[in-house]
Amino acid sequence: MTHYQLKCDQRYADVFDRIVVILHDYRKENFRSPTIAQIASMIGDTEEMVLESLEFGKYFSNHSPLLH
């Protein structure tokens, strides 16, 4: 794996972590999930980055022996 790939993976992981916190807090206050556009606005990133980070998080959690 290249250094660039590791940097990308870390960026997705960082955004994913922020999304998880946002989802938890938003659901607690609003009793529903925010839209992708709302999440992107809250973290100051693009909708594409939000979706890619969610996909990364889904893949990571399905393949990590520590999370099973």
C-alpha positions in Angstrom: 0.0 0.0 0.0 1.4 3.4 -0.9 1.8 6.4 1.4 -1.0 8.2 -0.6 -3.4 5.3 0.0 -2.7 5.4 3.7 -3.4 9.2 3.8 -6.7 8.7 1.9 -7.7 5.9 4.3 -6.9 8.1 7.3 -9.0 10.9 5.8 -12.0 8.6 5.3 -11.5 7.3 8.8 -11.4 10.8 10.3 -14.5 11.9 8.4 -16.3 8.7 9.3 -15.6 9.2 13.0 -17.0 12.7 12.8 -20.1 11.4 11.0 -20.7 8.8 13.7 -20.7 11.5 16.4 -23.0 13.7 14.3 -25.4 10.9 13.7 -25.6 10.0 17.4 -26.2 13.6 18.5 -28.6 14.5 15.7 -30.8 11.4 16.3 -30.8 12.1 20.1 -32.1 15.7 19.5 -34.3 15.2 16.4 -35.4 11.6 16.6 -34.4 11.0 13.0 -31.2 10.8 10.9 -29.9 13.8 9.0 -29.7 13.8 5.3 -26.3 13.4 3.5 -26.5 17.1 2.6 -27.1 18.0 6.2 -24.1 15.9 7.3 -21.9 17.4 4.7 -22.9 20.9 5.8 -22.3 20.1 9.4 -18.7 18.8 8.8 -17.9 21.3 6.1 -17.2 18.7 3.4 -18.8 17.4 0.2 -21.7 15.0 0.0 -19.3 12.7 -2.0 -16.8 12.7 0.8 -19.6 11.8 3.3 -20.8 8.9 1.1 -17.3 7.6 0.5 -16.4 7.8 4.2 -19.6 5.9 5.1 -18.6 3.2 2.5 -15.1 3.1 4.0 -16.5 2.8 7.5 -18.9 0.0 6.4 -16.0 -1.9 4.7 -13.6 -1.3 7.7 -16.1 -2.5 10.3 -16.9 -5.6 8.3 -13.3 -6.5 7.9 -11.8 -5.6 11.2 -11.3 -8.5 13.7 -11.4 -6.0 16.6 -15.0 -4.9 15.8 -16.6 -8.3 15.6 
